[in-house]
C-alpha cells in the first residue's frame, strides 16, 4: 500500500488548508486512517484518526479546528485545517492500517507564518 499526501503549503495565521491522503496498491478498504505531524522541534503527535466506520478522534491541540474525513470508495483521507496557528507548522504524515499492517506516507510540509 502506498500513501500519497498532498495539500501542504504556506498559509497565514488564521488561514485554512486541506490535506489529502490517497492510498493505492490495494483493492481492500483500509481500516483506520490517521494524520500525524512532526514539528521543527521534532515533537511528534497524532493529530486525528478516523475508523473505517467514520468514528473520529482528535488531539486536544487541534480539536474544534481540524476535521478528518474519508472517502472509502477512493481510499482517501482528508484533513481540513482551519484557524491555523504558527504552532501548527510541521510535516504532516498520513498513516493507514490494513489488517495487522500499518503504512506511512511521505509527509507534506505545512508552514503557518505571516
C-alpha positions in Angstrom: 0.0 0.0 0.0 1.3 3.4 -0.9 0.1 6.6 0.6 0.5 10.0 -1.1 -0.1 13.1 1.0 -0.7 16.5 -0.7 -2.1 19.9 0.0 0.6 21.4 2.3 2.0 24.9 1.8 2.5 28.3 3.3 -0.5 29.9 5.0 -1.0 32.9 7.2 -2.2 32.6 10.8 -5.9 32.2 10.9 -6.0 30.6 7.4 -7.1 27.2 6.2 -5.6 24.3 4.3 -6.9 20.9 3.2 -4.6 17.9 3.1 -5.4 14.8 1.1 -4.0 11.3 1.5 -4.6 9.0 -1.4 -3.9 5.2 -1.0 -3.0 2.9 -3.8 -1.8 -0.6 -4.3 -4.8 -2.3 -2.6 -8.3 -3.1 -3.6 -9.4 -3.6 0.0 -10.9 -0.8 2.1 -8.4 0.5 4.6 -9.2 0.3 8.3 -8.2 3.3 10.4 -6.5 6.2 8.7 -4.8 9.0 10.6 -2.8 12.1 10.4 0.4 12.7 12.4 2.8 15.6 12.5 6.4 16.3 13.4 7.3 19.9 14.3 10.5 21.6 13.6 11.5 20.8 17.2 11.0 17.1 16.3 7.9 16.7 18.5 5.6 14.0 17.1 1.9 14.0 17.6 -1.1 12.0 16.3 -3.4 14.8 15.1 -6.5 13.0 14.1 -7.8 9.5 13.4 -10.8 8.0 11.6 -12.0 4.5 11.7 -13.4 2.6 8.7 -16.9 3.3 10.1 -16.2 7.0 10.4 -15.6 7.5 14.1 -13.1 10.2 14.8 -10.8 11.4 17.5 -8.5 14.4 17.7 -5.6 15.7 19.7 -6.6 18.3 22.2 -4.4 20.9 20.4 -6.5 20.7 17.2 -9.9 19.8 18.5 -12.5 22.2 17.1 -10.2 23.5 14.4 -9.3 20.4 12.3 -11.7 17.9 10.8 -10.7 14.5 9.4 -12.8 12.7 6.9 -12.5 9.9 4.3 -13.9 8.7 1.1 -13.9 4.9 1.3 -14.6 4.4 -2.4 -11.4 6.2 -3.2 -9.4 5.0 -0.1 -8.6 8.6 0.5 -8.5 10.6 3.8 -8.7 14.4 4.2 -7.7 16.8 6.9 -9.4 20.2 6.9 -7.4 22.6 8.9 -9.0 25.9 9.9 -7.8 28.7 12.2 -4.3 27.7 11.7 -1.7 28.8 14.2 2.1 29.1 13.9 2.5 26.2 16.2 0.7 24.0 13.6 3.8 24.3 11.5 5.0 20.8 10.9 5.5 18.0 8.4 2.1 16.2 8.2 2.1 12.4 7.6 -0.8 10.2 6.8 -1.0 6.6 8.0 -3.3 3.7 7.3 -4.0 0.2 8.7 -4.9 -2.8 6.7 -5.2 -6.0 8.7 -2.2 -6.1 11.1 -0.1 -3.8 8.9 0.5 -0.1 9.2 1.6 2.1 6.4 3.1 5.6 6.4 3.2 8.0 3.5 5.7 10.7 2.8 5.0 13.9 4.6 3.7 17.2 3.3 5.0 20.4 4.9 2.6 23.0 6.4 4.0 26.3 7.3 1.9 28.9 9.2 3.6 32.2 9.1 2.9 35.9 8.4 
